[in-house]
Amino acid sequence: MQNTIQLPFPAADPFLLPARDGRYYLYCTSEAGDEFPVYVSADLTRWERCGTALSKATARWGVGCFWAPECYEIDGRYYLFYSADWKENPTGALENFRIGAAVADSPAGPFTDLSDRPIFDPGYPVIDANLYAEDGAYYLYYSRCCYEHSVDGLEESWIYGVRLRPDFSGTVGDPVLLLRPEQPWEGRSAAATGRRWNEGSYLCRHEGRYYMTYSANFFGGPDYAVGYATADHPLGPYRKAAENPILERGGVVTGTGHSCLFTTAQGQLMICYHGRTEATGPDRIAFLSPARFTRDGRLVVDR
């Protein structure tokens, strides 16, 4: 852990944006799930809270479970993608999560929902929105929840991708299944939970290949970990790396997951993720570790 920076505040599902003002903004899930705190830093070591991106009090369609915010700068404005519990729930589903988007003129917010309803509703609960843009096309990646999604006696979470309209008002075409639990390490918490997960995806491109990081196992347990898969097109097909997981419990940190990648002003690739330590207690804390691509195309985390 000698290369890793531990942030001094709780930050579940962290997403880090290097903004055009030269500073780094971190968006995260609050443990209460009722707001998205925003933190800012000039050097990745000294941080201060600079606002709240969105909350239960300001959202137009969500009523709780505000999770996994990600912020992107597009044409001089800032767009926040996130999941929340939708107030429209005619069937009384126990999990009614959908994906929304909000916009602001500043990376610190506050953000305003683009609509009074989610921007994406596939008819089943979804979380962990991730956006990828290329050549004028936008792709949305998300996790279908385990809830009422039984596969061979276990409930499973799968990762899908779908193309978005340029104004984020809907989708183009049907969602494509990209990742599902297959590798042995992804089932470490299955016996205790009755569930298997692939969730928390993040997509980037390196030397013509698409790299998708994702998390597996129960987010609340010590075995939460990160793997990755590669493809030749944003919508796959994806092949999981044989060396997975590339980030898992180690030293005093457990439950490492829900990651994103970013590049510092100095050109260093970093991975941002959350984890837990005995000293910090049950809250999820954000960590930053160096990452790199090897000459043979592997993604490596140097903790």
ChimeraX commands (.cxc) that place a marker at each C-alpha (Angstrom):
marker #1 position 0.00,0.00,0.00 radius 0.5
marker #1 position 3.03,2.29,-0.13 radius 0.5
marker #1 position 1.89,3.78,-3.46 radius 0.5
marker #1 position -1.73,4.28,-2.38 radius 0.5
marker #1 position -3.40,7.47,-1.17 radius 0.5
marker #1 position -6.16,7.01,1.40 radius 0.5
marker #1 position -8.65,9.86,1.37 radius 0.5
marker #1 position -9.61,11.30,4.78 radius 0.5
marker #1 position -13.39,11.01,4.48 radius 0.5
marker #1 position -16.06,8.39,3.72 radius 0.5
marker #1 position -16.63,8.09,-0.03 radius 0.5
marker #1 position -18.53,5.08,-1.35 radius 0.5
marker #1 position -18.65,4.42,-5.10 radius 0.5
marker #1 position -16.13,7.20,-5.79 radius 0.5
marker #1 position -15.78,8.82,-9.20 radius 0.5
marker #1 position -12.96,11.25,-9.91 radius 0.5
marker #1 position -13.11,13.97,-12.58 radius 0.5
marker #1 position -10.00,15.96,-13.58 radius 0.5
marker #1 position -11.81,19.19,-14.53 radius 0.5
marker #1 position -10.74,21.89,-16.95 radius 0.5
marker #1 position -10.07,24.28,-14.05 radius 0.5
marker #1 position -7.05,22.12,-13.19 radius 0.5
marker #1 position -8.58,20.63,-10.06 radius 0.5
marker #1 position -9.84,17.16,-9.22 radius 0.5
marker #1 position -13.46,16.64,-8.22 radius 0.5
marker #1 position -14.64,13.53,-6.43 radius 0.5
marker #1 position -18.30,12.47,-6.43 radius 0.5
marker #1 position -19.53,9.69,-4.20 radius 0.5
marker #1 position -22.42,7.89,-2.54 radius 0.5
marker #1 position -23.18,8.89,1.03 radius 0.5
marker #1 position -23.59,5.96,3.41 radius 0.5
marker #1 position -27.16,7.15,4.06 radius 0.5
marker #1 position -27.85,7.08,0.32 radius 0.5
marker #1 position -29.65,10.42,0.37 radius 0.5
marker #1 position -27.17,12.73,-1.39 radius 0.5
marker #1 position -24.06,12.96,-3.55 radius 0.5
marker #1 position -21.24,14.83,-1.76 radius 0.5
marker #1 position -18.63,16.60,-3.89 radius 0.5
marker #1 position -15.00,17.08,-2.82 radius 0.5
marker #1 position -12.25,19.04,-4.55 radius 0.5
marker #1 position -8.45,18.91,-4.50 radius 0.5
marker #1 position -5.58,20.55,-6.34 radius 0.5
marker #1 position -3.06,17.78,-5.58 radius 0.5
marker #1 position -5.04,14.59,-4.71 radius 0.5
marker #1 position -3.83,14.71,-1.09 radius 0.5
marker #1 position -5.53,17.76,0.43 radius 0.5
marker #1 position -9.29,17.73,0.00 radius 0.5
marker #1 position -12.27,19.84,1.01 radius 0.5
marker #1 position -15.97,19.40,0.54 radius 0.5
marker #1 position -17.28,21.92,-1.99 radius 0.5
marker #1 position -20.95,21.06,-2.19 radius 0.5
marker #1 position -23.69,18.54,-2.83 radius 0.5
marker #1 position -24.27,17.52,-6.44 radius 0.5
marker #1 position -27.80,16.22,-5.94 radius 0.5
marker #1 position -29.91,15.01,-3.04 radius 0.5
marker #1 position -33.24,13.51,-2.16 radius 0.5
marker #1 position -34.48,17.03,-1.44 radius 0.5
marker #1 position -33.53,18.40,-4.87 radius 0.5
marker #1 position -34.11,15.41,-7.17 radius 0.5
marker #1 position -37.14,15.40,-9.45 radius 0.5
marker #1 position -37.87,11.67,-9.64 radius 0.5
marker #1 position -35.75,9.81,-7.08 radius 0.5
marker #1 position -36.90,9.16,-3.53 radius 0.5
marker #1 position -33.93,7.30,-2.04 radius 0.5
marker #1 position -30.97,5.00,-2.67 radius 0.5
marker #1 position -29.00,7.68,-4.50 radius 0.5
marker #1 position -26.01,5.66,-5.60 radius 0.5
marker #1 position -22.87,5.73,-7.77 radius 0.5
marker #1 position -22.69,9.23,-9.29 radius 0.5
marker #1 position -20.38,9.89,-12.24 radius 0.5
marker #1 position -19.72,13.35,-13.69 radius 0.5
marker #1 position -18.62,14.22,-17.23 radius 0.5
marker #1 position -17.73,17.52,-18.87 radius 0.5
marker #1 position -19.53,17.83,-22.22 radius 0.5
marker #1 position -19.51,21.00,-24.32 radius 0.5
marker #1 position -18.68,23.18,-21.35 radius 0.5
marker #1 position -21.37,21.80,-19.05 radius 0.5
marker #1 position -21.27,19.02,-16.47 radius 0.5
marker #1 position -23.52,15.97,-16.59 radius 0.5
marker #1 position -24.11,13.74,-13.60 radius 0.5
marker #1 position -25.26,10.16,-14.22 radius 0.5
marker #1 position -26.56,8.19,-11.26 radius 0.5
marker #1 position -29.08,5.64,-10.02 radius 0.5
marker #1 position -31.89,6.09,-7.51 radius 0.5
marker #1 position -35.14,4.57,-6.30 radius 0.5
marker #1 position -37.93,5.77,-8.62 radius 0.5
marker #1 position -41.05,7.18,-6.98 radius 0.5
marker #1 position -43.24,5.52,-9.63 radius 0.5
marker #1 position -43.59,1.96,-8.35 radius 0.5
marker #1 position -47.01,0.54,-9.23 radius 0.5
marker #1 position -46.03,-3.08,-8.53 radius 0.5
marker #1 position -44.49,-2.35,-5.13 radius 0.5
marker #1 position -41.09,-3.75,-6.13 radius 0.5
marker #1 position -38.59,-3.92,-3.26 radius 0.5
marker #1 position -35.88,-2.66,-5.63 radius 0.5
marker #1 position -37.09,0.00,-8.07 radius 0.5
marker #1 position -33.78,1.56,-9.12 radius 0.5
marker #1 position -33.42,3.41,-12.41 radius 0.5
marker #1 position -30.82,5.68,-14.03 radius 0.5
marker #1 position -31.07,9.44,-14.34 radius 0.5
marker #1 position -28.97,12.36,-15.49 radius 0.5
marker #1 position -28.61,15.90,-14.18 radius 0.5
marker #1 position -26.74,18.95,-15.47 radius 0.5
marker #1 position -24.83,21.90,-13.99 radius 0.5
marker #1 position -22.64,24.77,-15.13 radius 0.5
marker #1 position -19.99,23.99,-12.52 radius 0.5
marker #1 position -18.38,20.68,-11.52 radius 0.5
marker #1 position -19.32,21.50,-7.91 radius 0.5
marker #1 position -22.99,21.74,-8.84 radius 0.5
marker #1 position -25.70,21.97,-7.82 radius 0.5
marker #1 position -27.10,19.73,-10.55 radius 0.5
marker #1 position -30.64,19.75,-11.93 radius 0.5
marker #1 position -32.32,16.63,-13.30 radius 0.5
marker #1 position -32.80,16.65,-17.06 radius 0.5
marker #1 position -36.28,15.22,-16.60 radius 0.5
marker #1 position -38.91,14.39,-13.99 radius 0.5
marker #1 position -38.35,10.73,-14.75 radius 0.5
marker #1 position -35.31,8.50,-15.29 radius 0.5
marker #1 position -33.52,8.74,-18.62 radius 0.5
marker #1 position -33.32,4.94,-18.75 radius 0.5
marker #1 position -35.95,2.43,-17.67 radius 0.5
marker #1 position -35.49,-1.08,-19.09 radius 0.5
marker #1 position -38.31,-2.49,-16.96 radius 0.5
marker #1 position -36.08,-4.00,-14.27 radius 0.5
marker #1 position -33.92,-2.42,-11.53 radius 0.5
marker #1 position -30.60,-0.97,-12.72 radius 0.5
marker #1 position -27.68,0.79,-11.02 radius 0.5
marker #1 position -24.08,1.93,-11.60 radius 0.5
marker #1 position -24.36,4.16,-14.67 radius 0.5
marker #1 position -21.16,4.73,-16.64 radius 0.5
marker #1 position -20.85,6.88,-19.77 radius 0.5
marker #1 position -18.40,6.51,-22.64 radius 0.5
marker #1 position -18.18,8.92,-25.58 radius 0.5
marker #1 position -16.44,8.38,-28.91 radius 0.5
marker #1 position -16.78,10.09,-32.30 radius 0.5
marker #1 position -20.03,11.78,-31.34 radius 0.5
marker #1 position -21.61,8.59,-30.01 radius 0.5
marker #1 position -22.52,8.05,-26.36 radius 0.5
marker #1 position -22.72,4.66,-24.68 radius 0.5
marker #1 position -24.37,3.94,-21.34 radius 0.5
marker #1 position -23.19,1.00,-19.24 radius 0.5
marker #1 position -25.18,-0.26,-16.28 radius 0.5
marker #1 position -25.71,-3.18,-13.94 radius 0.5
marker #1 position -28.93,-5.15,-13.90 radius 0.5
marker #1 position -29.63,-5.84,-10.23 radius 0.5
marker #1 position -29.74,-9.32,-8.75 radius 0.5
marker #1 position -33.31,-8.70,-7.58 radius 0.5
marker #1 position -35.70,-11.23,-9.13 radius 0.5
marker #1 position -33.03,-12.27,-11.65 radius 0.5
marker #1 position -32.51,-15.95,-10.85 radius 0.5
marker #1 position -29.89,-17.97,-12.71 radius 0.5
marker #1 position -29.30,-21.62,-11.77 radius 0.5
marker #1 position -30.63,-21.12,-8.25 radius 0.5
marker #1 position -28.75,-17.89,-7.52 radius 0.5
marker #1 position -29.69,-14.28,-8.22 radius 0.5
marker #1 position -27.18,-12.60,-10.52 radius 0.5
marker #1 position -26.22,-9.06,-11.50 radius 0.5
marker #1 position -25.18,-8.57,-15.13 radius 0.5
marker #1 position -23.53,-5.65,-16.97 radius 0.5
marker #1 position -25.12,-4.27,-20.13 radius 0.5
marker #1 position -24.32,-1.53,-22.61 radius 0.5
marker #1 position -26.62,0.54,-24.81 radius 0.5
marker #1 position -26.16,3.53,-27.08 radius 0.5
marker #1 position -27.69,6.82,-25.91 radius 0.5
marker #1 position -29.25,9.59,-27.92 radius 0.5
marker #1 position -26.97,12.65,-28.04 radius 0.5
marker #1 position -29.35,14.66,-25.83 radius 0.5
marker #1 position -29.59,11.75,-23.32 radius 0.5
marker #1 position -33.38,11.63,-23.77 radius 0.5
marker #1 position -33.41,7.91,-24.53 radius 0.5
marker #1 position -31.56,5.02,-26.10 radius 0.5
marker #1 position -30.73,3.90,-29.62 radius 0.5
marker #1 position -31.24,0.18,-30.14 radius 0.5
marker #1 position -31.51,-2.52,-27.51 radius 0.5
marker #1 position -29.18,-3.14,-24.56 radius 0.5
marker #1 position -26.40,-5.68,-25.12 radius 0.5
marker #1 position -25.31,-8.14,-22.44 radius 0.5
marker #1 position -21.58,-7.62,-21.89 radius 0.5
marker #1 position -20.51,-9.31,-18.65 radius 0.5
marker #1 position -21.97,-11.88,-16.26 radius 0.5
marker #1 position -20.37,-13.84,-13.39 radius 0.5
marker #1 position -18.26,-16.62,-14.87 radius 0.5
marker #1 position -14.84,-16.72,-13.25 radius 0.5
marker #1 position -14.37,-18.66,-9.98 radius 0.5
marker #1 position -13.27,-15.60,-7.92 radius 0.5
marker #1 position -16.59,-13.90,-8.71 radius 0.5
marker #1 position -18.43,-16.43,-6.58 radius 0.5
marker #1 position -16.53,-16.02,-3.31 radius 0.5
marker #1 position -19.56,-14.55,-1.52 radius 0.5
marker #1 position -22.24,-16.60,-3.33 radius 0.5
marker #1 position -22.70,-19.26,-0.66 radius 0.5
marker #1 position -23.34,-16.69,2.06 radius 0.5
marker #1 position -25.56,-14.37,0.00 radius 0.5
marker #1 position -27.28,-16.52,-2.61 radius 0.5
marker #1 position -26.13,-13.98,-5.18 radius 0.5
marker #1 position -23.35,-13.38,-7.70 radius 0.5
marker #1 position -22.44,-9.95,-9.01 radius 0.5
marker #1 position -20.85,-8.20,-11.95 radius 0.5
marker #1 position -21.39,-4.48,-11.38 radius 0.5
marker #1 position -19.74,-1.06,-11.15 radius 0.5
marker #1 position -18.33,-1.00,-14.68 radius 0.5
marker #1 position -16.01,1.66,-16.09 radius 0.5
marker #1 position -14.88,1.84,-19.73 radius 0.5
marker #1 position -11.76,3.37,-21.27 radius 0.5
marker #1 position -9.73,2.91,-24.45 radius 0.5
marker #1 position -6.03,2.16,-24.73 radius 0.5
marker #1 position -4.17,1.62,-27.98 radius 0.5
marker #1 position -7.31,0.70,-29.88 radius 0.5
marker #1 position -8.69,-1.74,-27.29 radius 0.5
marker #1 position -11.55,-1.15,-24.89 radius 0.5
marker #1 position -10.95,-1.96,-21.24 radius 0.5
marker #1 position -13.88,-2.43,-18.91 radius 0.5
marker #1 position -13.20,-2.65,-15.18 radius 0.5
marker #1 position -15.94,-4.11,-13.01 radius 0.5
marker #1 position -16.56,-5.34,-9.48 radius 0.5
marker #1 position -17.69,-8.74,-8.24 radius 0.5
marker #1 position -18.90,-10.30,-4.98 radius 0.5
marker #1 position -20.93,-8.67,-2.18 radius 0.5
marker #1 position -20.12,-4.96,-1.84 radius 0.5
marker #1 position -20.55,-5.11,1.93 radius 0.5
marker #1 position -18.09,-7.94,2.48 radius 0.5
marker #1 position -14.30,-8.31,2.44 radius 0.5
marker #1 position -14.22,-10.17,-0.91 radius 0.5
marker #1 position -15.45,-7.29,-3.06 radius 0.5
marker #1 position -12.82,-7.00,-5.80 radius 0.5
marker #1 position -12.11,-5.61,-9.26 radius 0.5
marker #1 position -11.47,-7.37,-12.55 radius 0.5
marker #1 position -11.41,-6.23,-16.15 radius 0.5
marker #1 position -12.36,-7.36,-19.64 radius 0.5
marker #1 position -11.34,-6.22,-23.12 radius 0.5
marker #1 position -13.06,-5.81,-26.48 radius 0.5
marker #1 position -12.58,-4.36,-29.95 radius 0.5
marker #1 position -15.85,-2.38,-29.87 radius 0.5
marker #1 position -17.58,-0.39,-27.09 radius 0.5
marker #1 position -20.44,-2.91,-27.10 radius 0.5
marker #1 position -18.23,-5.97,-27.16 radius 0.5
marker #1 position -17.99,-8.86,-27.19 radius 0.5
marker #1 position -15.79,-8.66,-24.06 radius 0.5
marker #1 position -13.25,-11.21,-22.85 radius 0.5
marker #1 position -12.35,-11.27,-19.17 radius 0.5
marker #1 position -8.69,-11.20,-18.20 radius 0.5
marker #1 position -7.25,-14.48,-17.00 radius 0.5
marker #1 position -5.33,-12.70,-14.22 radius 0.5
marker #1 position -8.47,-11.31,-12.54 radius 0.5
marker #1 position -8.96,-9.95,-9.97 radius 0.5
marker #1 position -6.45,-7.13,-10.38 radius 0.5
marker #1 position -7.53,-5.37,-7.18 radius 0.5
marker #1 position -8.65,-7.19,-4.03 radius 0.5
marker #1 position -8.18,-7.19,-0.27 radius 0.5
marker #1 position -4.62,-6.59,0.81 radius 0.5
marker #1 position -2.85,-5.31,3.89 radius 0.5
marker #1 position -5.34,-3.53,6.13 radius 0.5
marker #1 position -7.81,-2.81,3.30 radius 0.5
marker #1 position -10.72,-5.10,2.41 radius 0.5
marker #1 position -13.80,-4.79,0.22 radius 0.5
marker #1 position -11.97,-3.01,-2.60 radius 0.5
marker #1 position -14.31,-2.15,-5.45 radius 0.5
marker #1 position -16.42,0.17,-7.57 radius 0.5
marker #1 position -13.51,1.72,-9.39 radius 0.5
marker #1 position -12.82,4.27,-12.08 radius 0.5
marker #1 position -9.64,5.23,-13.93 radius 0.5
marker #1 position -8.26,8.71,-14.50 radius 0.5
marker #1 position -5.02,10.39,-15.55 radius 0.5
marker #1 position -3.31,13.02,-13.41 radius 0.5
marker #1 position -1.96,16.33,-14.70 radius 0.5
marker #1 position 1.46,14.67,-14.65 radius 0.5
marker #1 position 0.29,11.89,-16.95 radius 0.5
marker #1 position 0.04,9.14,-14.31 radius 0.5
marker #1 position -2.80,6.66,-14.75 radius 0.5
marker #1 position -4.63,6.10,-11.45 radius 0.5
marker #1 position -7.46,3.93,-10.21 radius 0.5
marker #1 position -9.94,5.30,-7.70 radius 0.5
marker #1 position -11.94,2.84,-5.59 radius 0.5
marker #1 position -13.45,2.34,-2.19 radius 0.5
marker #1 position -12.55,-0.04,0.60 radius 0.5
marker #1 position -12.75,-0.55,4.33 radius 0.5
marker #1 position -10.21,-0.75,7.14 radius 0.5
marker #1 position -10.55,-1.77,10.75 radius 0.5
marker #1 position -9.42,1.71,11.80 radius 0.5
marker #1 position -12.04,3.54,9.73 radius 0.5
marker #1 position -14.89,1.17,10.60 radius 0.5
marker #1 position -17.86,0.17,8.43 radius 0.5
marker #1 position -17.90,3.27,6.22 radius 0.5
marker #1 position -16.39,2.96,2.77 radius 0.5
marker #1 position -13.28,5.08,2.23 radius 0.5
marker #1 position -11.82,6.17,-1.12 radius 0.5
marker #1 position -8.33,5.12,-2.20 radius 0.5
marker #1 position -6.15,6.16,-5.14 radius 0.5
marker #1 position -3.54,3.78,-6.51 radius 0.5
marker #1 position -1.25,3.96,-9.56 radius 0.5
marker #1 position -2.24,1.79,-12.51 radius 0.5
marker #1 position -0.60,0.99,-15.83 radius 0.5
marker #1 position -0.93,-0.91,-19.07 radius 0.5
marker #1 position 1.85,-3.40,-19.75 radius 0.5
marker #1 position 3.45,-3.91,-23.15 radius 0.5
marker #1 position 1.38,-7.06,-23.66 radius 0.5
marker #1 position -1.86,-5.19,-22.93 radius 0.5
marker #1 position -2.56,-6.14,-19.33 radius 0.5
marker #1 position -4.02,-3.64,-16.86 radius 0.5
marker #1 position -2.05,-3.64,-13.60 radius 0.5
marker #1 position -2.64,-1.87,-10.26 radius 0.5
marker #1 position 0.49,-0.92,-8.30 radius 0.5
marker #1 position -0.63,-0.60,-4.69 radius 0.5
marker link #1:1,2 radius 0.2
marker link #1:2,3 radius 0.2
marker link #1:3,4 radius 0.2
marker link #1:4,5 radius 0.2
marker link #1:5,6 radius 0.2
marker link #1:6,7 radius 0.2
marker link #1:7,8 radius 0.2
marker link #1:8,9 radius 0.2
marker link #1:9,10 radius 0.2
marker link #1:10,11 radius 0.2
marker link #1:11,12 radius 0.2
marker link #1:12,13 radius 0.2
marker link #1:13,14 radius 0.2
marker link #1:14,15 radius 0.2
marker link #1:15,16 radius 0.2
marker link #1:16,17 radius 0.2
marker link #1:17,18 radius 0.2
marker link #1:18,19 radius 0.2
marker link #1:19,20 radius 0.2
marker link #1:20,21 radius 0.2
marker link #1:21,22 radius 0.2
marker link #1:22,23 radius 0.2
marker link #1:23,24 radius 0.2
marker link #1:24,25 radius 0.2
marker link #1:25,26 radius 0.2
marker link #1:26,27 radius 0.2
marker link #1:27,28 radius 0.2
marker link #1:28,29 radius 0.2
marker link #1:29,30 radius 0.2
marker link #1:30,31 radius 0.2
marker link #1:31,32 radius 0.2
marker link #1:32,33 radius 0.2
marker link #1:33,34 radius 0.2
marker link #1:34,35 radius 0.2
marker link #1:35,36 radius 0.2
marker link #1:36,37 radius 0.2
marker link #1:37,38 radius 0.2
marker link #1:38,39 radius 0.2
marker link #1:39,40 radius 0.2
marker link #1:40,41 radius 0.2
marker link #1:41,42 radius 0.2
marker link #1:42,43 radius 0.2
marker link #1:43,44 radius 0.2
marker link #1:44,45 radius 0.2
marker link #1:45,46 radius 0.2
marker link #1:46,47 radius 0.2
marker link #1:47,48 radius 0.2
marker link #1:48,49 radius 0.2
marker link #1:49,50 radius 0.2
marker link #1:50,51 radius 0.2
marker link #1:51,52 radius 0.2
marker link #1:52,53 radius 0.2
marker link #1:53,54 radius 0.2
marker link #1:54,55 radius 0.2
marker link #1:55,56 radius 0.2
marker link #1:56,57 radius 0.2
marker link #1:57,58 radius 0.2
marker link #1:58,59 radius 0.2
marker link #1:59,60 radius 0.2
marker link #1:60,61 radius 0.2
marker link #1:61,62 radius 0.2
marker link #1:62,63 radius 0.2
marker link #1:63,64 radius 0.2
marker link #1:64,65 radius 0.2
marker link #1:65,66 radius 0.2
marker link #1:66,67 radius 0.2
marker link #1:67,68 radius 0.2
marker link #1:68,69 radius 0.2
marker link #1:69,70 radius 0.2
marker link #1:70,71 radius 0.2
marker link #1:71,72 radius 0.2
marker link #1:72,73 radius 0.2
marker link #1:73,74 radius 0.2
marker link #1:74,75 radius 0.2
marker link #1:75,76 radius 0.2
marker link #1:76,77 radius 0.2
marker link #1:77,78 radius 0.2
marker link #1:78,79 radius 0.2
marker link #1:79,80 radius 0.2
marker link #1:80,81 radius 0.2
marker link #1:81,82 radius 0.2
marker link #1:82,83 radius 0.2
marker link #1:83,84 radius 0.2
marker link #1:84,85 radius 0.2
marker link #1:85,86 radius 0.2
marker link #1:86,87 radius 0.2
marker link #1:87,88 radius 0.2
marker link #1:88,89 radius 0.2
marker link #1:89,90 radius 0.2
marker link #1:90,91 radius 0.2
marker link #1:91,92 radius 0.2
marker link #1:92,93 radius 0.2
marker link #1:93,94 radius 0.2
marker link #1:94,95 radius 0.2
marker link #1:95,96 radius 0.2
marker link #1:96,97 radius 0.2
marker link #1:97,98 radius 0.2
marker link #1:98,99 radius 0.2
marker link #1:99,100 radius 0.2
marker link #1:100,101 radius 0.2
marker link #1:101,102 radius 0.2
marker link #1:102,103 radius 0.2
marker link #1:103,104 radius 0.2
marker link #1:104,105 radius 0.2
marker link #1:105,106 radius 0.2
marker link #1:106,107 radius 0.2
marker link #1:107,108 radius 0.2
marker link #1:108,109 radius 0.2
marker link #1:109,110 radius 0.2
marker link #1:110,111 radius 0.2
marker link #1:111,112 radius 0.2
marker link #1:112,113 radius 0.2
marker link #1:113,114 radius 0.2
marker link #1:114,115 radius 0.2
marker link #1:115,116 radius 0.2
marker link #1:116,117 radius 0.2
marker link #1:117,118 radius 0.2
marker link #1:118,119 radius 0.2
marker link #1:119,120 radius 0.2
marker link #1:120,121 radius 0.2
marker link #1:121,122 radius 0.2
marker link #1:122,123 radius 0.2
marker link #1:123,124 radius 0.2
marker link #1:124,125 radius 0.2
marker link #1:125,126 radius 0.2
marker link #1:126,127 radius 0.2
marker link #1:127,128 radius 0.2
marker link #1:128,129 radius 0.2
marker link #1:129,130 radius 0.2
marker link #1:130,131 radius 0.2
marker link #1:131,132 radius 0.2
marker link #1:132,133 radius 0.2
marker link #1:133,134 radius 0.2
marker link #1:134,135 radius 0.2
marker link #1:135,136 radius 0.2
marker link #1:136,137 radius 0.2
marker link #1:137,138 radius 0.2
marker link #1:138,139 radius 0.2
marker link #1:139,140 radius 0.2
marker link #1:140,141 radius 0.2
marker link #1:141,142 radius 0.2
marker link #1:142,143 radius 0.2
marker link #1:143,144 radius 0.2
marker link #1:144,145 radius 0.2
marker link #1:145,146 radius 0.2
marker link #1:146,147 radius 0.2
marker link #1:147,148 radius 0.2
marker link #1:148,149 radius 0.2
marker link #1:149,150 radius 0.2
marker link #1:150,151 radius 0.2
marker link #1:151,152 radius 0.2
marker link #1:152,153 radius 0.2
marker link #1:153,154 radius 0.2
marker link #1:154,155 radius 0.2
marker link #1:155,156 radius 0.2
marker link #1:156,157 radius 0.2
marker link #1:157,158 radius 0.2
marker link #1:158,159 radius 0.2
marker link #1:159,160 radius 0.2
marker link #1:160,161 radius 0.2
marker link #1:161,162 radius 0.2
marker link #1:162,163 radius 0.2
marker link #1:163,164 radius 0.2
marker link #1:164,165 radius 0.2
marker link #1:165,166 radius 0.2
marker link #1:166,167 radius 0.2
marker link #1:167,168 radius 0.2
marker link #1:168,169 radius 0.2
marker link #1:169,170 radius 0.2
marker link #1:170,171 radius 0.2
marker link #1:171,172 radius 0.2
marker link #1:172,173 radius 0.2
marker link #1:173,174 radius 0.2
marker link #1:174,175 radius 0.2
marker link #1:175,176 radius 0.2
marker link #1:176,177 radius 0.2
marker link #1:177,178 radius 0.2
marker link #1:178,179 radius 0.2
marker link #1:179,180 radius 0.2
marker link #1:180,181 radius 0.2
marker link #1:181,182 radius 0.2
marker link #1:182,183 radius 0.2
marker link #1:183,184 radius 0.2
marker link #1:184,185 radius 0.2
marker link #1:185,186 radius 0.2
marker link #1:186,187 radius 0.2
marker link #1:187,188 radius 0.2
marker link #1:188,189 radius 0.2
marker link #1:189,190 radius 0.2
marker link #1:190,191 radius 0.2
marker link #1:191,192 radius 0.2
marker link #1:192,193 radius 0.2
marker link #1:193,194 radius 0.2
marker link #1:194,195 radius 0.2
marker link #1:195,196 radius 0.2
marker link #1:196,197 radius 0.2
marker link #1:197,198 radius 0.2
marker link #1:198,199 radius 0.2
marker link #1:199,200 radius 0.2
marker link #1:200,201 radius 0.2
marker link #1:201,202 radius 0.2
marker link #1:202,203 radius 0.2
marker link #1:203,204 radius 0.2
marker link #1:204,205 radius 0.2
marker link #1:205,206 radius 0.2
marker link #1:206,207 radius 0.2
marker link #1:207,208 radius 0.2
marker link #1:208,209 radius 0.2
marker link #1:209,210 radius 0.2
marker link #1:210,211 radius 0.2
marker link #1:211,212 radius 0.2
marker link #1:212,213 radius 0.2
marker link #1:213,214 radius 0.2
marker link #1:214,215 radius 0.2
marker link #1:215,216 radius 0.2
marker link #1:216,217 radius 0.2
marker link #1:217,218 radius 0.2
marker link #1:218,219 radius 0.2
marker link #1:219,220 radius 0.2
marker link #1:220,221 radius 0.2
marker link #1:221,222 radius 0.2
marker link #1:222,223 radius 0.2
marker link #1:223,224 radius 0.2
marker link #1:224,225 radius 0.2
marker link #1:225,226 radius 0.2
marker link #1:226,227 radius 0.2
marker link #1:227,228 radius 0.2
marker link #1:228,229 radius 0.2
marker link #1:229,230 radius 0.2
marker link #1:230,231 radius 0.2
marker link #1:231,232 radius 0.2
marker link #1:232,233 radius 0.2
marker link #1:233,234 radius 0.2
marker link #1:234,235 radius 0.2
marker link #1:235,236 radius 0.2
marker link #1:236,237 radius 0.2
marker link #1:237,238 radius 0.2
marker link #1:238,239 radius 0.2
marker link #1:239,240 radius 0.2
marker link #1:240,241 radius 0.2
marker link #1:241,242 radius 0.2
marker link #1:242,243 radius 0.2
marker link #1:243,244 radius 0.2
marker link #1:244,245 radius 0.2
marker link #1:245,246 radius 0.2
marker link #1:246,247 radius 0.2
marker link #1:247,248 radius 0.2
marker link #1:248,249 radius 0.2
marker link #1:249,250 radius 0.2
marker link #1:250,251 radius 0.2
marker link #1:251,252 radius 0.2
marker link #1:252,253 radius 0.2
marker link #1:253,254 radius 0.2
marker link #1:254,255 radius 0.2
marker link #1:255,256 radius 0.2
marker link #1:256,257 radius 0.2
marker link #1:257,258 radius 0.2
marker link #1:258,259 radius 0.2
marker link #1:259,260 radius 0.2
marker link #1:260,261 radius 0.2
marker link #1:261,262 radius 0.2
marker link #1:262,263 radius 0.2
marker link #1:263,264 radius 0.2
marker link #1:264,265 radius 0.2
marker link #1:265,266 radius 0.2
marker link #1:266,267 radius 0.2
marker link #1:267,268 radius 0.2
marker link #1:268,269 radius 0.2
marker link #1:269,270 radius 0.2
marker link #1:270,271 radius 0.2
marker link #1:271,272 radius 0.2
marker link #1:272,273 radius 0.2
marker link #1:273,274 radius 0.2
marker link #1:274,275 radius 0.2
marker link #1:275,276 radius 0.2
marker link #1:276,277 radius 0.2
marker link #1:277,278 radius 0.2
marker link #1:278,279 radius 0.2
marker link #1:279,280 radius 0.2
marker link #1:280,281 radius 0.2
marker link #1:281,282 radius 0.2
marker link #1:282,283 radius 0.2
marker link #1:283,284 radius 0.2
marker link #1:284,285 radius 0.2
marker link #1:285,286 radius 0.2
marker link #1:286,287 radius 0.2
marker link #1:287,288 radius 0.2
marker link #1:288,289 radius 0.2
marker link #1:289,290 radius 0.2
marker link #1:290,291 radius 0.2
marker link #1:291,292 radius 0.2
marker link #1:292,293 radius 0.2
marker link #1:293,294 radius 0.2
marker link #1:294,295 radius 0.2
marker link #1:295,296 radius 0.2
marker link #1:296,297 radius 0.2
marker link #1:297,298 radius 0.2
marker link #1:298,299 radius 0.2
marker link #1:299,300 radius 0.2
marker link #1:300,301 radius 0.2
marker link #1:301,302 radius 0.2
marker link #1:302,303 radius 0.2
view
